[in-house]
């Protein structure tokens, strides 16, 4: 599993999953040096808006595809919306892990 380097001590101590759940109001401690590590406020917020928008677009696209194929029922539309939201949001979350950098708080 990928680990991230601490911006304070440059050691690879921050696990992939710990970093994925970071936000501008949440920070984690480096296991090696104890520095509080977080993500930049503006860039993280922009990714949050992008992920929200992508989920809405994916959900609506799933509903449109389901409705155009005459599979219109409540549960089918809900599953199609959820599947569409997950498929479209997954690349945004992958990009979040690649582009976002860590800062010391």
Secondary structure, 3 states (H helix, E strand, C coil): CCEEECCCCCCEEEEHHHHHCCCCCCCEECCCCCCEEEECHHHHHHHHHHHHHHHHHHHHHHHHHHHHCCCCCHHHHHHHHHHHHHHHHHHHHHHHHHHCCEEEC
